């Protein structure tokens, strides 16, 4: 196994046994980033100097015979909506092009304390609104498996960077599938934790009742290791839940005997491509052969999830994005008076999709329409949540495709509503606040297909166990794009 | 048509966005298509359903009202487009 392709545990061993220094490791990844970026463009900012300084700290500790943490000295990158003190955080929006946060997000702070080496900030759809990363205000990112296809979104830069082995792991954020969908499109593992399990302090808000930060990794074990660092209650986030954080690696057990897995038939309905369905049905057979009890089930209100989601997410976005007014931070247009300054700054600073959602959200919240749209959507949300609760009285885990299709071609999807439909399997989970993981399940037309597992609130452990067992008994996660074979062969 | 071009112009004004004539027609089309799709929700009788204010059992968070260290003033102002005498400077408000 070569360096770029190594698991976090393997990299940790190399560092601990002084087979490589953190500086050498970081330089290796930085070199690979330089080579891969012209084709991929996963990064918005590369923080080479800061990274090498941080790596040196670890190297000094190792030289001084001090013990190092499991992720210490290992490079990583963050989606560009996660605040990093002194390092630009743009949300891939022109309106925040020059924004340099004066503080770290809680997850940034935790990863810093854990000794990880931040090598850069990753591309995304502007303010996390989109499913292709084509809505980035700067440039689109390519899919490492086919440069003519999108990596998915909104955490497209995070998924592409991990899939292309530019970083050993990355963080993304998931409001309606923004970690899981790009993970599926790029063939990596993407975990959306339970709402409230990971602090949102310092995550630039899109839809506050749905947003959640999570890891994108090559393997399930890596996912557990990163979750160990970032999860936990945070007094700075009032929606963060006080819970006893387990060691998530204890759930990495190759065993699903007698595990009850439900397969909701609504997730195999309209729009599911036959080649994706074939891969997921094969995954079901794998679980059955491993001794799990797999049974079809129903979540009757799923067809209402998508419209309810777009009303709630747009309403929260219109409210959250009111803060971009050109006064305290962000882009300010030249203007004669204050109102003109607000309007011109926002008009020139926001992209099309962001404006569409602000308009839709403003409408849904406006008097006379509030009950018909926003309040109605909140009631649907209750029904969705109850559907899942009902299913979890019988099942430990639910299983579905992550997406109905493989990654789209760049420029293929121009109709916003058609794009929203691609998120139909991931969105209900955010509405219910549940944890969910997408993992590589196979290939269709040479492109990765993602398997989605859904668990009860705070049941990340059982999700990880189910995912780990599938991974240990399949080879899909070991495949890498052909151009990368060469790159990883030459290193170490 | 649920939403007219005039409605869209009004929505843009309250959202503090300026639209070109081309934008107005594009957004009108988008909003009507989106809302038609969302009307699917009306099919469902929810008269007996409570709206989900939150999906996890979270409670209001209280704390003592004590003074704690916060962001330095200079840092808070560091990203401002225009600053004067330790304050955010904005164009005139009253014409």
Boltz contact constraints between the chains, C-beta under 6 A:
constraints:
  - contact:
      token1: [A, 99]
      token2: [B, 79]
      max_distance: 6.0
  - contact:
      token1: [A, 102]
      token2: [B, 75]
      max_distance: 6.0
  - contact:
      token1: [A, 195]
      token2: [B, 56]
      max_distance: 6.0
  - contact:
      token1: [A, 196]
      token2: [B, 56]
      max_distance: 6.0
  - contact:
      token1: [A, 238]
      token2: [B, 61]
      max_distance: 6.0
  - contact:
      token1: [A, 241]
      token2: [B, 56]
      max_distance: 6.0
  - contact:
      token1: [A, 304]
      token2: [B, 41]
      max_distance: 6.0
  - contact:
      token1: [A, 307]
      token2: [B, 37]
      max_distance: 6.0
  - contact:
      token1: [A, 307]
      token2: [B, 38]
      max_distance: 6.0
  - contact:
      token1: [A, 307]
      token2: [B, 40]
      max_distance: 6.0
  - contact:
      token1: [A, 307]
      token2: [B, 41]
      max_distance: 6.0
  - contact:
      token1: [A, 327]
      token2: [B, 88]
      max_distance: 6.0
  - contact:
      token1: [A, 327]
      token2: [B, 90]
      max_distance: 6.0
  - contact:
      token1: [A, 328]
      token2: [B, 80]
      max_distance: 6.0
  - contact:
      token1: [A, 328]
      token2: [B, 88]
      max_distance: 6.0
  - contact:
      token1: [A, 329]
      token2: [B, 79]
      max_distance: 6.0
  - contact:
      token1: [A, 332]
      token2: [B, 81]
      max_distance: 6.0
  - contact:
      token1: [A, 335]
      token2: [B, 91]
      max_distance: 6.0
  - contact:
      token1: [A, 337]
      token2: [B, 91]
      max_distance: 6.0
  - contact:
      token1: [A, 337]
      token2: [B, 92]
      max_distance: 6.0
  - contact:
      token1: [A, 338]
      token2: [B, 90]
      max_distance: 6.0
  - contact:
      token1: [A, 338]
      token2: [B, 91]
      max_distance: 6.0
  - contact:
      token1: [A, 338]
      token2: [B, 93]
      max_distance: 6.0
  - contact:
      token1: [A, 341]
      token2: [B, 91]
      max_distance: 6.0
  - contact:
      token1: [A, 342]
      token2: [B, 16]
      max_distance: 6.0
  - contact:
      token1: [A, 343]
      token2: [B, 16]
      max_distance: 6.0
  - contact:
      token1: [A, 343]
      token2: [B, 18]
      max_distance: 6.0
  - contact:
      token1: [A, 346]
      token2: [B, 16]
      max_distance: 6.0
  - contact:
      token1: [A, 346]
      token2: [B, 17]
      max_distance: 6.0
  - contact:
      token1: [A, 347]
      token2: [B, 17]
      max_distance: 6.0
  - contact:
      token1: [A, 347]
      token2: [B, 18]
      max_distance: 6.0
  - contact:
      token1: [A, 355]
      token2: [B, 17]
      max_distance: 6.0
  - contact:
      token1: [A, 356]
      token2: [B, 30]
      max_distance: 6.0
  - contact:
      token1: [A, 358]
      token2: [B, 15]
      max_distance: 6.0
  - contact:
      token1: [A, 359]
      token2: [B, 11]
      max_distance: 6.0
  - contact:
      token1: [A, 359]
      token2: [B, 15]
      max_distance: 6.0
  - contact:
      token1: [A, 359]
      token2: [B, 27]
      max_distance: 6.0
  - contact:
      token1: [A, 360]
      token2: [B, 34]
      max_distance: 6.0
  - contact:
      token1: [A, 362]
      token2: [B, 11]
      max_distance: 6.0
  - contact:
      token1: [A, 362]
      token2: [B, 15]
      max_distance: 6.0
  - contact:
      token1: [A, 363]
      token2: [B, 11]
      max_distance: 6.0
  - contact:
      token1: [A, 375]
      token2: [B, 51]
      max_distance: 6.0
  - contact:
      token1: [A, 376]
      token2: [B, 41]
      max_distance: 6.0
  - contact:
      token1: [A, 378]
      token2: [B, 51]
      max_distance: 6.0
  - contact:
      token1: [A, 378]
      token2: [B, 52]
      max_distance: 6.0
  - contact:
      token1: [A, 379]
      token2: [B, 46]
      max_distance: 6.0
  - contact:
      token1: [A, 379]
      token2: [B, 49]
      max_distance: 6.0
  - contact:
      token1: [A, 379]
      token2: [B, 51]
      max_distance: 6.0
  - contact:
      token1: [A, 380]
      token2: [B, 41]
      max_distance: 6.0
  - contact:
      token1: [A, 381]
      token2: [B, 52]
      max_distance: 6.0
  - contact:
      token1: [A, 382]
      token2: [B, 49]
      max_distance: 6.0
  - contact:
      token1: [A, 382]
      token2: [B, 50]
      max_distance: 6.0
  - contact:
      token1: [A, 382]
      token2: [B, 52]
      max_distance: 6.0
  - contact:
      token1: [A, 385]
      token2: [B, 55]
      max_distance: 6.0
  - contact:
      token1: [A, 417]
      token2: [B, 33]
      max_distance: 6.0
  - contact:
      token1: [A, 432]
      token2: [B, 55]
      max_distance: 6.0
  - contact:
      token1: [A, 433]
      token2: [B, 55]
      max_distance: 6.0
  - contact:
      token1: [A, 433]
      token2: [B, 56]
      max_distance: 6.0
